[in-house]
Amino acid sequence: MPKKEERLRLVLIAPETADVDAAARMIGEALKGGDVASVILPQYGLDDTSFQKLAEKLVPVIQQAGAAVLVAGDSRVAGRARADGLHISGGTS
């Protein structure tokens, strides 16, 4: 059986900004910087409508670069934006 090649890949966290176009540019540039496996897209302080617009703009940019998009915490936004998954954080108890 051939040995599977193992490699480390990067996970990025999208920057906090309400400027959708600036976020798309920053993430697009960051994705060129290495072997990125996924990008986590947090809501930060955005309202639901603004977060949805941000996700709909960023998901295609990230996916076209070959990385997966994980929307933090909101399955509705993840589904509507066609993200690859959901990032859930929790406490120790």
Residue pairs with C-beta under 8 A, 6 or more apart in sequence:
7 35
8 35
9 35
9 36
9 37
10 34
10 35
10 36
10 37
11 36
11 37
11 38
11 39
11 40
12 27
12 30
12 31
12 36
12 38
12 39
12 40
12 67
13 39
13 40
13 42
14 23
14 27
14 39
14 40
14 41
14 42
14 58
15 23
15 26
15 27
16 42
16 44
16 45
17 23
17 26
18 46
18 50
18 54
20 53
20 54
20 57
20 58
21 57
23 54
23 57
23 58
24 57
24 58
24 61
27 39
27 58
27 61
27 62
28 61
28 65
30 36
31 39
31 61
31 62
31 65
31 67
32 65
36 65
36 66
36 67
37 67
37 68
38 67
38 68
38 69
38 70
38 84
39 58
39 62
39 67
39 68
39 69
39 70
40 70
40 72
40 87
41 54
41 55
41 58
41 59
41 69
41 70
41 71
41 72
41 83
41 87
42 72
42 73
42 87
43 51
43 72
43 73
43 74
43 77
46 54
48 74
48 77
51 74
51 77
52 77
52 80
52 81
55 69
55 71
55 77
55 78
55 80
55 81
55 83
56 80
56 81
58 69
59 69
59 81
59 82
59 83
62 68
62 69
63 69
63 84
68 84
68 85
69 81
69 83
69 84
69 85
70 78
70 83
70 84
70 85
70 86
70 87
71 77
71 78
71 81
71 83
71 85
71 86
71 87
72 86
72 87
72 89
73 86
73 87
73 88
73 89
74 86
75 86
77 83
78 85
78 86
